[in-house]
Amino acid sequence: MPRQLAPLAPDTGRCVAGLRAGVGLWERKNRAGRVVDLFAGPATVMGAALGAAVAPGLPGRARGAGGLAVLAAGACGAYDDLAGAGDPRRGFRAHLSALREGEVTSGAVKLFGIGAAGLAAGALLKERPVDRLLAGVVIAGTAHLVNLVDVRPGAAAGAVLAIGAPGLLKGGAAGTLAAAPLGATAAVTADDLGERTMIGDAGAHALGAALRAVP
């Protein structure tokens, strides 16, 4: 090896090892014991967010609400996908119990983070305080609902398509925004059903939030 290149070899090796470790963070065993990746999660987050951002005819507040809800819910879900891997605790009660004992779990971060994002998005979408509160609860609640049904390949994708399909019949901004999560979901459904990938908490929460982040 040329002398001037020798110092680069250890750094390159560390970079390769880091990339391999990074990829491993996004791999899981599904219920059938197959190793699948979680890359569909971030992909659907970005797809839904970009779809809302570039959709024609949307007022700025609707774009902001859609982008905020999707990106925040996706980020909280991704944090739980990575930091919560291997944590046997499931359900809101388990994470709230841990919080009472002074432990902030990734599930608690997800619960309160998505709740706050839903309320912020609701504040952008509605005018009256009561309407803002209700919109926030619906956005966060739908995000958690889609994640709760994600128990087998294609389940969350099917829920998103079923919940969001009626929105395509609406006119104006609501119909336009409904197309963003549905398009992002449709793009990964075949691989999800084929057990080659999973949308994980990141995708499930983001797509659920996107379904209700409408004017």
N, C-alpha and C positions, 0 to 999 in steps of 0.2 A: 504494500500500500504506500503511495507517495506520502512523504513526511508531512506535507501541508494539509493532507486530508485526514491524517490519523486522528486529530482531536475531534473531528466531526463524527467518527464512528460511534463512540459511546452515546453522544447526544441523539444520534439517529436511532440507536437501539432503544433508548429510553422513550423516544417519541412513538416508536412502533408498539412498544409494550403499553404505553398509555392509551393509544388508540384501541388496542385489543381489549384493554380493561374497560374502556368506555363503551365499546360495543357490548361487552358482557353485561353491563348494567342494564341494558335495554333488552335482555333476553329473559324469558320465563318458561317454566314448564306449565303446560295447560293441564286440564283435568285428565286428559288421556295420556299424560306423561311425555308429550311431544314438546320439544324446544321450539318456541316461536319468538319472534321479535315484537317489540312494542312500538316500532317506528310508525305504524299507522296512526298512533295517537297524535304526535306532533304534526304529522302530515294533515290530519283532519282539522286540527286547530288552525293551522295556517291557511288551509283551504277555505274554511268557513269565515275566518277573519278577513281574508283578502276578498272573498266574494261579497261580503257586506261593504267593504271599503270602496269597491269599484262599481257596485251595482248602480245603474242609472236611475235618476229621479228621486234619490233619497235626500231628505234634509240633513244638514250637518249633525243635528242632535241625534237623529236615528243612526247615522253612521257611527258616531261616537259611542252610543249606548251598545250597539251590536259589537263593535270592536272591543270595548271594555269588558263586556260580559264574557265573550268568547276567550279572549287572551287571559283574563284573570282566572276564569274557571279552569282553563287548560293548564295554566302555570301551577295552580294549587293541586290539580290532579297529577301533573307530572312530578311534583315534589313528593306526593304520596306514593306514586309508582316507584320512585327511586329510594326515598328515605324510609318508606314503610315496608319495603320488601322483607319478608320473613316475620313481620309482626303478626302474631296470631289473633290479635284483638280485632273484632269486626263489629260494626254497628255504632250508632251514635252514643248509646249508653256506655259502651266500654271506653270510648275515648273521653267522654265527659267524666266518667269515674276516675280515669287516670289524671285528668286535669284537676279534679278536686284534691288529688293527692300530690299535686305540684308538678306533675309530668306533662309536658306539652308534646303530644304525639303528632305525627304527620296527619293523622285523621282529624285531629282537632284544628290544626292549621287549615286543612281543607274545608272543614265545616264552617268556621268563622270567616275565612277568606272569601269563600264563594258567597256567603251570606252578605258580606260587606259589598262585594262587587255587584250582587243583584240589586241591593238598595241604591247604589250609586247609578247603575244603569236605569233603574226605575225613576230616579230623580231627573234624569235627562229626558225620559220618554213622556212623563206625565206632568201635569200642572198642579193639581190639587194634592195636598199632603197625603190624604187617605189613598188616592190613586197611586201615588209614588210608592207608598208602603206595600200596597197589594201587588203592584207590578214587581217590586223587588222580591217579595215572598214567592211569587209564581216563577220568576226566573231561577232563583236559587233552588226552589223545590223541584222544578223540572230537571235541573242539572243533576240533583241527587237521585231523582227517580230513574233516569236513564242509566245511571251507574248501578243502581240496585238491581236492575233487571239484567245486567251484564254477567250472566252466570254460565253461559255456554256460547260457542262460536256463532256469531251472527245475531245474537239476542238483542244487544244494544242497537246495532244497526237497524234491525227490524223495527224496534220501538221508535227510533228516530224517523224512519220512513212512514210509519203508521201515524204518528202524532203530527208530523209536519206536512203530510200530503194534502190535507184539507186547506192548508194555508196557501197553496198554489192557486186555489180558486179565487182567492181574494184579490181585489184590485189594489193599485197604488203601492205604497211603500211596504205594507204588510206582505203582499204577495211576492214582491221583489226580495225581501229579506228571507222569506221562507225557502227560497231556492238555494241560498248559500249553504246551509247545513245539509240539505238533501243532496246537493251535488257532491259535497265533500264526502258524505256517507256512501253514496253510490260508487264512488271511485275506489273504495277499499273493501266493499262488501264481499266481492268474490274471494279475495285473499283471506278475509276474516272467516268466511264459511269454509274455505279450504284448509284452515288451521295453519296458514303460513305466517300470519301476523295477528296482532291483537290491538284494539284501539286503547285498551287500558283505561285507567281513571282519567288520564289527560283527555283522550278523545271523547269518552262518555260524558264527562262533565261539561266540556266545551260545547259539544253538539246539543246537549240538553238545554244549556243556557241560551244558545243561539235560537232554539225553537220558540222561545217566549220573549226574546229581546226585540219586540216589534212594537210600533206605535199603536 
